[in-house]
Amino acid sequence: MRIEPVTPGTRPELAEQEARIMAGRGRISPLYQVLLNSPPIAHGWEQMLSAVRNRSSLPAGLRELVILRVAVLNGAPYEFDAHVPHALKGGCSRQAIDATREQPLPATDAWSARERLALELTDAMTRDIVVPDALFARIQEHFDAQGQVDLVATIGAYNMVSRFLTAFHIGHA
């Protein structure tokens, strides 16, 4: 890692924040150990990512496929590996998970039409930043306003996660 992680339990001033992270996530992962170097950022991060992961209108499987695709596109294997169990728990098949690794997006029946559309948006937002009007019009046909916000926020948030992980070499052997 490019930065020294904060070992849980070593900084009394972080005890309350560490307890909240533990309560919400069950552990203080290497990602959060790095984030704890900046308590305000760790707090905001935890709030935002908890909303994206736990209070979104997106079905769990679709959300996790998008997260996996972002990890692939940004070269973040730690993020990918961390989310495979969540994808499986969310109902994704191994075939659907494995297909997220392929470049470009493959023609496969492992995804629903809605999932494929979400993955197309993921590719556009992650690779090109600008989303073509035609693609967004298709998104609007398949996702209501909350779904659109939740989908775009998930893609954006996990781009932030993967870029943070790769910049600091979190999870690199």
N, C-alpha and C positions, 0 to 999 in steps of 0.2 A: 504494500500500500504506500501511497505517496504522502500520507498524513498519519500521524499517530492516532489510533482510535482511543476513545475514552473507555477505560475498563469499568464496567458497571460496579457500583458500590465504592468507588475510590474518591468521589467528589461529593461530600455531604450536601452541597448546595444544589445538586442535581437529583437528590433522592426522590423528591416528589415527582419530578418529570420522568425519571426512570420507572417509578411505580405505575404511572399512567401508561407508558409504553408497554410495560409488562402486562398490565391489565387488558390492554387492547390487542396485543399481538402475541402474548405468551412468552416472549423472549425479547432481548435487546440484540438485534441482528448486527452484523458488522456495519451495515449501512447506518443504522441508528447510532452505533458507537462513534462513527465519524461525525454524523450530524450533531452529536452532543458537544462537539467543540464549539458550536454556536447555539446556545440554548434557545434564543428566539427563533432561529431558523428551524431547529429541530421541532419546536412547538408548532409552528405554522405548517411545516411539512406534514407532521403527524395528523393535524386537523384536516388538511386538504386531502391527503391520500386516504385517510379513513373514510371521508365522505365519498370519494371516488370508488373505493372498494366496497364499502358497506352500506351506502345509502343511495346508490344509483338506481335508476329505473331499468338499466340494462340487465338482461339475463346474465347470470354468472358465466355461462359458457361463452357467450359472445364477448363479454368483457375480457375474459382471460385469453381468448384467441387474439384480440386486438393487442393486449399486453405482450403476448408472445411474439407477435409480428413486429412490434416496435423493437423488442429486444434483438430480434434477428437483424432488422435493418440497421440498427445502431451498433451491432457487434458487441452485445452485452450478454454473454453466456450465463453469468451469475444470475441476472434477472430472469432469463429464460428458464434456467433450471429451478429457480425458486417458484416459478408460476406453473410449472407442469402439474404438480399435485393439485393446485387450485383448479386448473382446467379440467383435470380428470374428475375431481369432485363436482365441478359445475356441469358435468355431463358430456364433455368433449371426448371424442374417440381418439385413440392413438393415431389413426389415419389423419384426422383433422389437425391434430397437434403437429404431426410430422410434416404435413403439407404447408404449414406456416413457414417452414425453413426454406422452401423452394423459391428460386428466383427465375423469372418473374412468377407471380401468382399462378399456380397451375390450374388447369381445368380439372376439377375434381367434384365428385358428388359427396365428399366428406363434409362439406359445408352447405348450409342452407343458402338460398339466394340472398337473404338478409345478412347472413354472416359474411358472405363473399363481398357484398356491397360495403360493409363496415371495414373489411380488410382492404378494399380498393381505396377507401377514404384514408385509412391508416398509411398506405403507401404514398398517396398524394401529399398528405400533411407532413410525413416524415422525410420523404425524399425531395419533394419539390416546394414545400411550404405552401404555395398558392394552390387552392383547390379549384379546379375548373368548374364553371357554372353548370355545365351539363351533369357532372358528377354530383354536385350539391343538389341539383334538382331531383335527381334519383334518390338521394338521401332523404329529402323532404317528403317524397312519396311513401317512404317506408318507416320513417321515424317521426313521432310527434315532436312538438317544440322541446319538451323536457328530454326526450330521447336524443334529439340533436345536440343539445347542450351536454348531456351526460356522455355521449359518444365523443364529441370533440374534446371535452375536458379530460376524458380518459386517455385519449391519444396524446394530447398535450402534456398531461401530467406524467405519463410513463416515458415520454421523450425526455422530460426533465430527469426522471429517475435514471434512465439508462445513460444519459450523458454525464450525470454526476458520478455514477458507478465507474464508467470508463475513464473519466478524467482523473479520478483518485485511485484507479486500479483496485477497486474494491472487489474482492472475489477472484482476483487473478492469482494464479498459482505461483 
